[in-house]
C-alpha cells in the first residue's frame, strides 16, 4: 500500500514513520521515497491501521496510487 505524506521532508521523518509502522507490525516492509513524499508499506495490517500508525508518528498520510 502507498501513502502520500506531504510533511515528510528529511531522514528523521522517514525514520519516525518507519519506527511507527514497525511498532504496529514488526514484520512490515517500509520504504520511503523522500523526493516524492511517498511511503510504501508491505503489511498484513489493513490500510487504515497503517495510516493511523503514520498519523500517530505526527504525519498526515493519505492513500496514494503507486
N, C-alpha and C positions, 0 to 999 in steps of 0.2 A: 504494500500500500504506500502511496505517495502523499506527502503533505507539503503545502506551501507554508513557509514560516517566514513572513516578511521581516521580522525583527532580528533574525539570525544574522549576525554581522561579523563574528570573529571565532577564533578557536575555542574560546571559553564558552561561547554559546553552543557550539556543536558538542563539546564535552558535557555540558549540563543536560542537553537534550538526550544524548546517548545514555548518560547515567540514569535519567528519569525513566526512559523506556526499559532499560535493563533491570531497573528495580521492579517494574511491573511484570516483566517477562525476561528472566535471566538468559533464556535461550534465543532471544530475539537477535536478528541481524539488523544493524543500523548503519546507514551510510548517509552522510550529509554532503550536499552539493552547495557549498558556501556561495560561489558566484551567482547561482540561480536561486538561492534561498529555498532549496527543496530538501526534504528528508525522505529517504526511502526506508521502510521498515518491513522486514520479513518476520512475521509473528503469528502465532495461533490465536492471539487475542483479537477480539472484534475491533473494528476501526474506531469506534467511539471510546474504547478503553485506552487505545494508544494515543488518540487525540487528547484525552484527559491527562495522560501522563505528561505529554509535551506542555500542555497548559499549566500543569502543576509545577513545571520547571520554570514557568514565568514567560512562556512564549505563546502567542496566538498561533494556531495551526488550523488550516482548512484542508480538507481532502483535495488533492490535485491529480490531474491526469499525468501519466508518465512524462 
